[in-house]
Amino acid sequence: MTATLSAPATARPAPAPKRDRTRPALVVLLVGTAVLYLWNLADTGWGNGYYAAATQAGAQSWTAWLFGGLDAGGVITVDKPPAALWVSGLAARLFGFSSWTVLAPQAVEGVLAVWLLHAAVKRTNGPVAGLLAGAALAVTPVAVLMFRFNLPDALLVLLMVAGAYCTVRALEKASGWWLALAGVAVGFAFLAKMGQAFLVLPAFTAAYLLAAPTSLPKRFLHLLGAGAAVAVSAGWFVLLVELWPADARPYVGGSTNDSLWELAVGYNGLGRIFGGVGGGGMGGGNVGFGGATGIDRLFGASMGGEISWLLPAAVVGLVAGLWFTRRAPRTDRTRAALVLWGLWVLVNGVVFSFMSGITHPYYTVAVAPGIAAIVAIAGRELWRGRAHPPVRASLALVVAACGFWGFALLDRYPDWVPALRWVVAALTVLVSTAIVMGVRRLAALAVAASVPATASFGVATAATPHSGSIPVSGPAEYAGGGMGGGVDVGGGDDAELAELLRATTGTWAAATVGAQAAASLSLASGKAVIGIGGWSGGDPAPTLEEFRRYVEEGRIGYFVPGGRGGAGGGGDIASWVADNYEATTAGGSTVYRLS
């Protein structure tokens, strides 16, 4: 973009090979990222108990590991595909099941994502831009949150960034093989979080169609090959689940007919976008569920503190970059990169802004790599062209957008380091003015004006333990622990109940209604526990007939009332147990001994 800023009709020549002096800085970036993501990680405990229990099950049973089973006995899976659990399950088998083996895989995935984003941006815009992109992703609050927590989003982001890196490599010499590898990465990202992985495909497709240095027919042919790679790398597991005998694997949690494909299209597909399909929508003013839909949703009370810190700067930088490269040759790398990362942000941002089904603020971590890349690319290239007044003004506007929006976000947390927002505002005014006036040697100050707000919030996120199903980034006094952190299944002495369950010898130590209650019991006892009805308590697994057979075979130790009810068989099973077995207590918890 540098040459095109002053002479839009010419392409920037390829830089002469030279020694990369930024390697030490890259080492510092990756080590710093690792420290940020691993720092006091054990304080988070199990994080999300639902997925922690599934990791435990995977460490105890290969069948549970393969299918993402919630319990080692194989009754029901989690309501997502199992790729993220494959990683943590293997870690638990190799190093023992613990808080570290549950949480550390996501931290490692975060470091790898930062490295790959750096590598992708470096190939199009040089090592400085690559370092800036990696650093911006590393400290984005929602990225810090997700790379320190056991949700599938960490692996999703890593695989999507891997797909972008492969696409950038494919653009260099019109390589169909690299483009196919991008398709493989997206296909496996589907096995982490289903259809959300496909939101980056328009960006990869448009960038390759626009800028690959080959004929249009070959570009289409390569894209067809990449599409086939997506289908195969995502579809093999869907086919495996469909062909595997249903009675020899867990029921697919969250589906209505024990089908992974139906889960992808229904509860985790159309249900998330339109609401009402397999779980319905939760929005409006509920901060934990994304807030009201609309174009400003990413900036609102729910999502703003997670992802929007650099978003205004990215918008300004993207518009400026595309304008200044409008007359560049078709294969211009900077414009291709801006198209790739710009469409990444646009498609994901629009979907998250208007989806009316179940939506959580942490979903926005998928937007973070695109924002970080745009800010780094635009900032670096505008800085290189700052001799020209229009470019200089654009750079000043990028810095101002970043700094003043950071001030506005910090103002939402008035009791947390109140002086910080005024420091950010002062630096923003100083640096923006200096850039417009043409003052040289302000690169460090320009970064200093952009970093404090988002970086400080990211560090505060790392310093706050999180738990539950809906973690929120930020300092402890605002973030809290997340929803669903613990489930009271009886209100009594949990230690005594856990000891009672440890003494059992059957397939399942206990059964209770709902996956969250089952996860709490399983983690406390180290034993398999049936979560009747899955996450919502409404999945038809196990049926009353199946449950009675398990009891007759002596495979279930206890039934623990409580948890979540639902439209499935949980209520029928609870009634059958109450009618046929006598209640007793463990500590203060009511239990029914079944065998």
URBEL-V399391 format. One record per helix or strand. SS is the DSSP state (2 for helix, 1 for strand). FROM is the first residue (numbers start at 1). LEN is the number of residues. If there is no record, write none. Layout:
ss=SS from=FROM len=LEN
ss=SS from=FROM len=LEN
This chain:
ss=2 from=2 len=5
ss=2 from=23 len=16
ss=2 from=41 len=4
ss=2 from=49 len=12
ss=2 from=62 len=6
ss=1 from=69 len=1
ss=1 from=76 len=2
ss=2 from=83 len=13
ss=2 from=99 len=27
ss=2 from=127 len=13
ss=2 from=141 len=6
ss=2 from=153 len=21
ss=2 from=176 len=36
ss=2 from=216 len=28
ss=2 from=246 len=3
ss=1 from=251 len=1
ss=2 from=260 len=15
ss=2 from=287 len=3
ss=2 from=297 len=3
ss=2 from=304 len=21
ss=2 from=333 len=22
ss=2 from=361 len=24
ss=2 from=389 len=22
ss=2 from=418 len=20
ss=2 from=443 len=20
ss=1 from=470 len=1
ss=2 from=476 len=4
ss=1 from=483 len=1
ss=2 from=494 len=9
ss=1 from=508 len=6
ss=2 from=515 len=11
ss=1 from=529 len=4
ss=2 from=544 len=9
ss=1 from=556 len=8
ss=2 from=570 len=11
ss=1 from=583 len=4
ss=1 from=589 len=5
